[in-house]
Amino acid sequence: MRLRNVTGSREYIADSRYVIHEYKEKKGNWKEVFGNENPIRVEIGMGKGRFIMDLAEANPDVNFVGIEKYSTVLLRAIQKQEEKELPNLVFIRMDAEEIDETFASGEVDRIYLNFSDPWPKDRHAKRRLESRQFLERYDHILRKDGIIEFKTDNRALFDFALEEVEPAGWKLDECTFDLHADSRLCEGNVMTEYEEKFSSLGNPICKYIISR
């Protein structure tokens, strides 16, 4: 996906009070960021923020951290947050490889992966957010009863993700190859921008939920 650069986006992000800039210094102390003991849930690759904002608005007793590495799309999320001013939502601009340097052991309650970059070339497999390399990082920061939820319309990426679960020491709790046709798993489903777009084109949405 080619992203058009927005002039001044990095400066805008640097000045935003909704972005945690020294995020590695918050490791182990994220409850202080929010000022409460509520559980913390993280979306990695949040894009323009529709999914995590809808979740934060619907769950005021849960804290949310949205992670995005592209300034251009993070800028859009910040602009939406400036309108909503959700007190239980903050953002980080960073690469997901730093995730276990950002949160302490057991500090995160749940991780959401939505329509991740498929990195289609085999030599880039370890860069996929659903790879065993990333599952190992998530293992460090999730509570023992924590879960990961993953959605995509990319069947090849989903098949790869399923193959990674068991070798990485995780277990598959839920799985569907057509979320919107599964009345049970789709109940209460919160859509992302991509999910709405791709499902409207007739693309089936795959989803899994995994735990240790």
Rosetta blueprint (number, residue, H / E / L):
1 M L
2 R L
3 L L
4 R L
5 N L
6 V L
7 T L
8 G L
9 S H
10 R H
11 E H
12 Y H
13 I H
14 A H
15 D L
16 S L
17 R L
18 Y L
19 V E
20 I L
21 H L
22 E L
23 Y H
24 K H
25 E H
26 K H
27 K L
28 G L
29 N L
30 W H
31 K H
32 E H
33 V H
34 F H
35 G L
36 N L
37 E L
38 N L
39 P L
40 I E
41 R E
42 V E
43 E E
44 I E
45 G L
46 M L
47 G L
48 K L
49 G L
50 R H
51 F H
52 I H
53 M H
54 D H
55 L H
56 A H
57 E H
58 A H
59 N L
60 P L
61 D L
62 V L
63 N E
64 F E
65 V E
66 G E
67 I E
68 E E
69 K L
70 Y L
71 S H
72 T H
73 V H
74 L H
75 L H
76 R H
77 A H
78 I H
79 Q H
80 K H
81 Q H
82 E H
83 E H
84 K H
85 E L
86 L L
87 P L
88 N L
89 L E
90 V E
91 F E
92 I E
93 R E
94 M L
95 D L
96 A H
97 E H
98 E H
99 I H
100 D H
101 E H
102 T H
103 F L
104 A L
105 S L
106 G L
107 E L
108 V E
109 D E
110 R E
111 I E
112 Y E
113 L E
114 N E
115 F L
116 S L
117 D L
118 P L
119 W L
120 P L
121 K L
122 D H
123 R H
124 H H
125 A H
126 K H
127 R H
128 R L
129 L L
130 E L
131 S L
132 R H
133 Q H
134 F H
135 L H
136 E H
137 R H
138 Y H
139 D H
140 H H
141 I H
142 L E
143 R E
144 K E
145 D E
146 G E
147 I E
148 I E
149 E E
150 F E
151 K E
152 T E
153 D L
154 N L
155 R H
156 A H
157 L H
158 F H
159 D H
160 F H
161 A H
162 L H
163 E H
164 E H
165 V H
166 E L
167 P L
168 A L
169 G L
170 W L
171 K E
172 L E
173 D E
174 E E
175 C E
176 T E
177 F L
178 D L
179 L H
180 H H
181 A H
182 D L
183 S H
184 R H
185 L H
186 C H
187 E L
188 G L
189 N L
190 V L
191 M L
192 T L
193 E H
194 Y H
195 E H
196 E H
197 K H
198 F H
199 S H
200 S H
201 L L
202 G L
203 N L
204 P L
205 I L
206 C E
207 K E
208 Y E
209 I E
210 I E
211 S E
212 R L
